[in-house]
């Protein structure tokens, strides 16, 4: 207990230095300036998508620090629980700060106008402002970036610990490769994030802050922590099957999100080499979006499953992420359906007749 208390101040400095680096890199490094979605008051935010460059520079700086002996590559794996605790406390503090700043805000813009329900728990949990800023940093976009990068760095530390222990076998390598590919690909296509529901419509409260800073990096790495303590020997055939599931999931997930993003920017852009089929002039029914109404969720679920399969089937623990994601996406799909039905009415009914499957064709 005393040892843990002794390292907490150091971990606080590490966390603040990490977030400070991301804030500085996000403001200074070059990157594509992407227009955000049009808000109800006709305003529009702009996002500098330089996450990939920020990540690569941080990886380089970290590698240099390890080479010079200034830091251990296993530092996160050695102090994961303490770092989790510090990050959780930080998320709670930030959420309270966002709530207080939000209810005191006198802004009238869609981004900063306070949305107060009268219930403290509801406003603290879901947030009060849509796009709060701190020192010119868009916090919602910033926290997502921080969580995704932390996911990769925790995994790299776990891999280093496995490597030094001599247990970096096929299972560990596949898991690390799949996650690294997914995270780096996220930053290659970071601009797609600007058109997601979280960025466009969700207010920033404890739910998103905790989700970005704690839940993503510390629960999406459960498989890595499990493999650190449990040795799994995969056959080559099992590894190839796992790779196929990952590739199919990636193609569906990335392809669907890209089609939707391109359609929002240019409704006439061809999809799979053909003019897009559009219902009511608003709803895309071509490509992946003509197969299922939420086919991107199917790709995401296959990817989540591929992250867990290298752990074998001896325990349900490594399957927490795909199980959680399945529940989350089904519930979100239901909310999306209700919202779209109310928003588009007869157009949505026509779209549902044309595309009857919600996520998995011929099943659901």
N, C-alpha and C positions, 0 to 999 in steps of 0.2 A: 504493500500500500504506500509506504514511504517512497519507494523507488518510483512508483507511478506518479506521485505528487511532485517529485523532483523534476520529472521530464515534461510536465504539463506546460510550464512557462516556455520551454523550448519549442514545443509543438505549437503553441499559440503564435510564436514568432514565425515558425515555418509556414503556418496557414496564412497569416497576414502577408508574409513575403510572397507566397504563391499567388494570392489574389492581387497583391500590388503589382506583381510582374504582369499578370494578365491584363490589368487595367492599363498599365503603361504601354504594353505591347499592342493592345487593341487600339490605342489612340495614336501611336507613333508609326507602327509598321504599315507599309502600303497594302492595299487590298481593294477589291472591287466594291464600289458603293452601290448598294442594292436598295431600290425603293420598296418600302413596306406596303402592306395592304392599305387601301383607302379607308379611313376611319369615318364614323358617323358624321363628324363635323367637317368632312371633306379635307381634313389634314392628312398628312402622310409622314411617317417616320422613315429615316434612312439608316441603313446598317452597313458598317464597314466590315466586309467578310474577309478578314485576314487571319482567321483561326488556324489555318494550316501552317502559315508562316510562323505564327506565334508558337504553335506546337513544335515545329521542327527546330526552332531556335531554342526552346526550352529543353528539348531532348539533347541538343548539342551542348548546352550549358551544363546539364546534369551529367552527361558523359564526361565532360571535361573535369567536373568536380569529383567524380569517382576516380578518374585517372590520376588526379593530383592528390588523392587521398583526403579530400576535404569532407567527403560524405561516403556513407556505405550504401551500396546498391540494394541492400536488404533492409534499410532503415524503416521503410513503411511496413514490411512484413513482420519486422521485429516489434513494432509498436502500433499495430493495427487497431487494437481495442482503445488505446489511449487517444489515438488520432480520431477515431470514430466519436469518442466522447466530446473532445474539443470541438469538432465540427458540428455535432448536434447542438451543443450549448450556443455556439456562434449562430446557428440557424434560428434558434429561439430568440436570441437577442435581436437579430436583424428583423425578424418578423414583428416583434413589438415596436421596433423603430419605424418600420414601414407603416404600421397601423397608426401610430401617433402622428407621424408626418402626414399621413393620408387624411385623417379626420380634421387636421388643422389646415389642410390645403384650401386655398381660395381660388384655385385655377378653374377655368371654365372649359378648357380643351378636353377632347375625348380621352387623351392620354393621361391627364393628371386630375381630371375632375373626380372628387371623392364619391364613391358609391357606398352609402352607409345604410345598412338594413335595420340598425337599432339593436342588433344582437352582437355583443362583443365577440363571442366565440365564432360566430359565422363570419364576421368582418375580419377577425384576426386570421382565421383559417383560410378563407378564400381571397382575402386581400381587399383593399379599398380602392387602389388606383390601378389603372390598366397598364401603364408603362412608366413607373416611377424612375427617376434618374438620381444619380449621386455624382456630383462633380463631372457632369456631362456624360456619365456612363449609363447606358440603358441597362438597368439591373436585371431585367428578365432575360434578355439575350446573353448578358454576361454570365449569369449563374448557370445557364445551360452549358455554355462553353466550359466553365470551370469544372462542372460535374463530369462531362465527357472526357476531358483531359485527365482528370483525377482517376477515372476508371482505368485508363491506359497505364498511368504511372503505378497504381497499386498492382496491376497485373505484372508489370515489368519487375517490380520488386519481388513479387511472389515467384516469378520465373527465375530470378537470380538466386533466390534461396533454394529452389528446387535444383538448380544447376550445381550449386556448391555442395548440395547434399547427395548429388549423383542420382537424382530421381527424375530428371527431365526426359521422360520417355515419350513415346508417340502420343499418348493421351494428353500430356502436358503441352506438347508442341502444337497439336491440333487446336486445343482450346485457346492457347495464346495467339495462334495465327488467325483464327476466326474472329476473335475479339479485336485484335489489332487492325485487321482489314476493315472491319465494320466501323471502328472509331476513326481511322484515317480517312476512309471513304466519306464519313459524315462531314469531315472538315473540307474535303475536296468539293463537296456539294453543299457547303454551309448555307448558301443563299436559299436553298429550298426550305430551310427552317423558318425563313421570314414569312412564309405563307401557310404555316401550320396553325391549328386551332389554338394551341397554347399561347403562341405569340400574338395572334389576332384578337382573341376573345377572352382568354383567362386573365383575371386580375392577379397581381403578385402578392400573395400572402404566404403563410406558413406552409400550405400544401405544396406550392411550387418551389419555395426556397428549400424546404426539407427534401423534396423529391429530387431536386437538382444537385444539392451539395452533399446529401447523406445517402438517400436511397439509391441513386444511380451508381455512385462509385463503390459503395460498401455492400450492396446486395447483389449487384450485377457481377461481382467478383466472388460470390460464394463458391462457385465451381473451382476457382483457383485456390481458395483457402482449403477446400475439401481435398483437392488433389495433393496439396502440400502434406496432408496427414494420411492420405490413403493412396496406395499404389494400385493403379489399374493398368493391366496389360491388354491392349487392343490388338486384335488380329489385323492384318493388312486389308482384308476384305471389309471388316467393320469400319476401318479408317476411311476406305474409299466410299462406302455407303454414307458415312457421316459427311464426307466432303461433298457428295452429290446433293444431300439435303441442304447444306450450307449454300451451295451455288444456286440451286433452284430458289431458295428463300431470298437470296441476295438479288437475283434477277427480277423476281416479282416485286419485292419491296422497293428497290431502287427504280425499276422501270415504271411502276405505278406512280410513285411520287414525282418522278421527272415528267411524266405525261401530264399530270395534274398541274404542276408548276408552269410548264410550257403553255398549256391551255389557258391558264389565267393571264399569262402575258400576251399571248397571241391566239385567240379562239379559232383562227383559221389555219394554224400550223398543222401539217399532215401528221397523222398518227399511224405508225406501221406502214408508211408509204401511201396512205389514202387520206382523203379529206375527212375530218372528224365528224362523227354523227353526234348531233347536239339536240337534246330534248328541250323544247320551249325556248331555244336560244340561250340556255343557261347551264344545262347539265350535260356533262360529257358522258357519252355512251359508246365510246370507241376504245380500242386497245384493251388494256387490263380493266378499264372501267366499264367495258361492255360484257365482261365475264362475271364480275361480282361488284356489288355496290361499295364494298370496303375491301377490295382485293389487296391493298397495301397492308392491311392487318394480317392477312394470310402470310405474306412474305415475312413480316415481322415475327410472327409466331414460329415459322420454320427456322428462322435465324436463331431465335431464343432456344429452340429445341436443339439445334446443332451445337450451341455452346455447352449444353449439358450432356449430350450423348458421349463425349469422351470420358465421362466419369463412370460409364457403365450403368448397371441397373441394380446394384446391390443396396442402394440407399435412395430415399426420396429427397434427401437434403439438397443435392445438386440440381434438382428439378423445381426448386422454389421459384426461380425466375420465370420459366415458361408457364408454370401453373398460375402464378400471380398475373402474368401478362395476359393469359387467356381470359381470366376473370375480368381484368381491367378493360380489355378491348371489347369483350362482349357487352359489358355494361356501357362503355362509351359508344359502341355502335348503336345501342338502344336509344341513348340520349341523342345521338346524331340523327337517327331516324325520326324521332319525335320533333326535333328542331326543324329538320328539313321539310317534314310533312306540314308543319305550321307555316313555314316560310314560303314554300313553293306551291303548296296545296295541290291543285289538279295536275300541275306539271310533274310534281313528285310522284303522284299516283301513276301517271303515264310512264315515267322512268322505271318505277318498280315493276310494271307489267313487262317492259322491255328487258329489264335486268332483274330477274326474280330472286337471285341468290344474294345473300347478305355478305358472307365472307368466303365460305368454301363451296364451290359449285357442286350441285346435286346432293349436298349434305346439309348445309345451313345457309 
